[in-house]
Amino acid sequence: MKPRYTPTPGRLRRGFTLVEIMVSVTILGILIAIAVPTYRHFQRRAENTTFVNNLRIFSQAFETFAMKYGAWPPTAGPGVVRLLTPTVLCPANSVTSIGWLPRR
C-alpha cells in the first residue's frame, strides 16, 4: 500500500498540526483564567480609591463653602448632606454613651 501523502523532495511542509494549535489554545485559556480575576481585583481597587478621593474632594468643597460663607449651601438639606456633631447623651436618661447626632 502506498501512503496517501508523500512530500516531494523540493517541497517543505509548513503549518501547525491540530495538536499544536489545541495545546496553544489551552495554554492561552489557562493564562486568561488566571489574569482576568487579578485584573478585576485591581480594577475594583482603582474604583474604590477614586470613590474615596471624590468623597474627600466633595467634603473639602463643603468645608470651604462653610468657612467662606458661615453656613452650608442652601441645597444641602436632609438626605443630601447630614451634619453630625459630637454629643454626650444625658446621664439623667440613664444613657451614658457618647455618640454622633445630626445638627438641628
C-alpha positions as CSV (number, residue, x, y, z in Angstrom):
1,M,0.0,0.0,0.0
2,K,1.2,3.4,-0.9
3,P,0.7,6.2,1.7
4,R,-1.8,8.9,0.8
5,Y,0.6,11.7,1.1
6,T,4.3,11.7,0.2
7,P,6.0,15.0,0.3
8,T,8.1,15.8,-2.7
9,P,11.8,16.5,-2.0
10,G,11.7,20.1,-3.0
11,R,8.6,21.0,-1.0
12,L,8.6,21.5,2.8
13,R,5.6,21.0,5.0
14,R,4.5,24.3,6.6
15,G,1.9,25.0,9.2
16,F,0.8,23.7,12.6
17,T,-0.8,20.4,13.4
18,L,-4.1,20.3,15.2
19,V,-2.5,19.1,18.4
20,E,-0.1,22.1,18.4
21,I,-3.0,24.5,18.0
22,M,-5.0,22.8,20.7
23,V,-2.1,23.0,23.2
24,S,-1.6,26.7,22.4
25,V,-5.3,27.5,22.9
26,T,-5.3,25.5,26.2
27,I,-2.3,27.4,27.5
28,L,-3.9,30.7,26.5
29,G,-7.1,29.7,28.2
30,I,-5.3,28.9,31.4
31,L,-3.4,32.2,31.3
32,I,-6.6,34.2,30.7
33,A,-8.3,32.3,33.6
34,I,-5.5,33.5,35.9
35,A,-5.3,37.0,34.6
36,V,-9.0,38.1,34.4
37,P,-9.7,37.8,38.2
38,T,-6.5,39.6,39.0
39,Y,-7.4,42.4,36.6
40,R,-10.9,42.7,38.1
41,H,-9.3,42.9,41.6
42,F,-7.1,45.8,40.6
43,Q,-9.9,47.5,38.7
44,R,-12.1,47.4,41.8
45,R,-9.3,48.7,43.9
46,A,-8.9,51.6,41.5
47,E,-12.6,52.3,41.5
48,N,-12.7,52.3,45.3
49,T,-9.7,54.7,45.5
50,T,-11.4,57.0,43.0
51,F,-14.6,57.0,45.0
52,V,-12.8,57.7,48.3
53,N,-10.9,60.5,46.7
54,N,-14.1,62.0,45.2
55,L,-15.6,62.0,48.7
56,R,-12.6,63.8,50.1
57,I,-12.8,66.4,47.4
58,F,-16.6,66.8,47.9
59,S,-16.1,67.1,51.7
60,Q,-13.4,69.7,51.3
61,A,-15.6,71.7,48.9
62,F,-18.4,71.8,51.5
63,E,-16.0,72.7,54.3
64,T,-14.5,75.5,52.2
65,F,-18.0,76.9,51.4
66,A,-19.0,76.7,55.1
67,M,-15.8,78.5,56.1
68,K,-16.2,81.2,53.5
69,Y,-20.0,81.9,53.9
70,G,-20.5,80.8,57.5
71,A,-23.2,78.2,56.6
72,W,-23.7,75.2,54.4
73,P,-25.1,75.6,50.9
74,P,-28.9,76.1,50.8
75,T,-29.3,73.0,48.7
76,A,-27.7,70.8,51.4
77,G,-30.8,69.6,53.1
78,P,-31.8,66.4,54.8
79,G,-30.8,63.4,52.7
80,V,-28.2,65.4,50.8
81,V,-25.7,66.3,53.5
82,R,-26.1,65.1,57.0
83,L,-24.3,67.3,59.5
84,L,-23.1,65.4,62.6
85,T,-21.9,66.8,65.9
86,P,-20.4,65.0,68.8
87,T,-23.0,64.8,71.5
88,V,-22.9,63.4,75.1
89,L,-26.2,61.9,75.8
90,C,-27.8,63.0,79.1
91,P,-26.9,60.7,82.1
92,A,-30.3,61.6,83.6
93,N,-31.9,59.4,81.0
94,S,-29.6,56.6,82.2
95,V,-27.7,56.7,78.9
96,T,-24.0,57.3,79.4
97,S,-22.6,56.8,75.9
98,I,-21.1,59.3,73.6
99,G,-22.5,59.4,70.1
100,W,-23.0,61.4,67.0
101,L,-26.3,63.1,66.4
102,P,-27.5,65.2,63.5
103,R,-27.4,69.0,63.9
104,R,-30.9,70.6,64.2
